[in-house]
Amino acid sequence: MKTEEFIDLLAQDTAPAFAFRTLFLAATLTGVAIAGLVFFTAIGVRPDVERALRTGRFLFKFVITVPLALGAVGLLLSLARPGTDIGLWRWVVFASPALLLGAVASELWLLPPAAWRGQMIGHNGRLCLTLIPLLSLGPLACLLAVLRRGAPAHPGRTGAAAGLTAAAIAATFYAANCDDDSPLFVAFWYPMAFAVMAAAGYGLGQRLLRW
């Protein structure tokens, strides 16, 4: 056997069956499917969803969570591959909190100060802090599993981004159940649930994603 033929055989043996990007997207979609399955079988949409769909405040929650989830997926994919520019995805992720802060400012302007606290606290805060992390578990597990096949330069930071991505996916489903639609509620409770998952992802990333 010639040397060139031997090298070609070695290359074929070590080449991955699928590109990392393909595996990453498959893991992300699997995580979304798991979160959706848990949501629709164990939680479900709110009873008045048909009425809610005709209100701007209900739909606005998805204007926040969907772009955040998409941006976080792009950011995470970039972090998993050293040398990839994350500039664009960073701005996509930051766009959601910027929109939310604008909505909060509008809400504070329109509502009397006496109503601010009630809108912010709502009556689903405990559910928010329970269901978003619960729905995040499947996506986070899928993302961490595929990230072990990548080469993240910063394992903790990448794990935190995985936690944020999983939480954004979960929040998109949870928003269809929650009947607290005020931007004040979303700005107060959702970030706490996101922080829990980002912290969990950071710790897991430090342990699981080191080279």
N, C-alpha and C positions, 0 to 999 in steps of 0.2 A: 504494500500500500504506500502510495506517495505521501510525502509530508503534507502537501496541500489538501489532499483528500482526508487525511487524519484530522487536520484542523477543522475542516468543514463538518465532520461528524461530531467533534466535540462541541462546536458552536450550536449544532442542531439539538444536542442533548441538553445544553444549559439554557437555551432560549426559552423564555416563559411562553406558555400556551396562549396567554392573552396579555395585551398591553396593560400597564397599571391603570391607565385612565379608564379602560373598559371595565376592569375589575372594580375600580372605585365607584363608577356610576352604577354598576350592578349592585354593589353593597348599599349605596345610597337609596336606590329604588326599593331594595329589599327592606331597608329600615323604615321607609315611608309606608310600605305595605304592612309591616308588622304593627306600626303605630295605628294605621287605619283599621286594621283588623281588631285590635284591642279596643279602639274607640267605638266602632260601630257595633261590636258585640257586647261590650260591658258598660258603655257610657251613653252614647247616642247624642243626637242633636237636641237642642232645646225644643220644648213642645210648641212654642209660638214661632218657629223658624220661618214660616211663610210670611207672617207679618214683619218679622225682623228683617227679612230680605228687602223690604221696601223702605228701610230706614238707613240713612247715611252713616250713622254712628256704628251700626253693626257691621256694615260692609267695610268701614274704615279699618276695623281691626285686621282684616285680611290684607289691606293695603300696607299695613305695617309688617305683618308676620310673613307673608309670602315673599316679598323682595328680600327680607332679612334672611330667610331660609336659603333662597337662591344665592344671595351674595356670600353667605357663610359657606355654602358648598364650594363655590369657586375659590374662596380664600383658603379653605382647608385643602383643596386639591393642589393649590400653589405651594402651601407650606409643606406638603408631603414630598415635593420634588425640589431639591436644593437648586438655587440659582434662578428659580422662576419668579418673575415680577408679580408682586401682589398688589401693586398700586391701584389698579382699576377695581378689584374686588373689595379693597379696603373702603373705597368711597361708596360702593354699593351697600355695604354693611352699615356705614355711617348714615346713609340716607334715611333709613327707617327711624332711628331715634330722632333725627332732625325733624322729620315729618311729625312724629309724635309730640315733640316739644312744641311745634307750631300749633297742633291741635289742642294741647293743654293750655297754651296761652289764649287761644280763642275761647275755650271753655271757661277759663277764669274771667275773661272779659264779659262773657254773656251771662254767667250765673252770678247771683248775689253771693257775697262772701259767706253768708250763713249756710249756703248749700255746698260749699266746697268740700268740707270734711266728709259729709255723707256720700257724695259722689266718689270720693277717693277711696274710702273704706269699703263701700258697697256691702254685699252680703255673701260673696263667694270667695273671699280672700283665702280661706283655709283650703277650699277645693282647688283653687288656682295653684297654691303651693304644694298640693298633693298630686293633682292629676298631670300637670306639666312634667314634673320629674318622672312620674310613673310612665307616661307615654314616651318619654325620652329614652327609656332603658333599651328598647329594641334597636332604635337607630344608633344609639351610642355604641352598643355592642358590635353592630355591623361595621360601623366606621372604624372602630379601633382594630377590629380584625383585619380589615383591608389595609389600614395604615401600617401594620406590621410588615407588609410587603413593600412599603415605600421606603423613603430615606429621609425622614424629617430631620432637619438640622437642629431643631429645638423641640425635643420631645414633650416637655411640659406645655409649652405654648401651643403646639399642635394638638395635644390632648384637650387643652382648654377650648380651642377652636372647634374640636369635635363635639365637646359638650354643648357649646353654643349652637352649633348646627342642629344637634339632636333636639335641643330645647325649642329652637325656632320651628322645626318640623312639628313637634308636639303641640306647641302653642297654636299653630294653624288649625289643628284638629280641635283643641280645647276651646278655641274662640267660637266654634259652632255650637258649643254646649252652654257656655257662660252667658247669662243674661244681664251681666253688668257691662254695658257698652260704653260707658263714659271714658274718654281719653285719660281722665284723672285716675280711674281705676287701673287701666292698662299700664299707665306710666308708673304706678306705685307698686303693683303686685307682680306683673310679668317680669320686670328686671330682677326681682328677688329670686324667682324660680330659675331664670337664666343663670344667675350668679351661682346658685347651688350646683347646677349641672356643669358650668364652666370650671368650678372648683373641683368637682368630682373628676371631670375629664383631665384637668391638670395633674392631679395625683395619679390617675391611671396612666396617663401619658408618660410621666416620669418613670413608672415601673415597666411599662409594656413596650414603649416605642424607642428605647435606647438601642443603638446599633450594637 
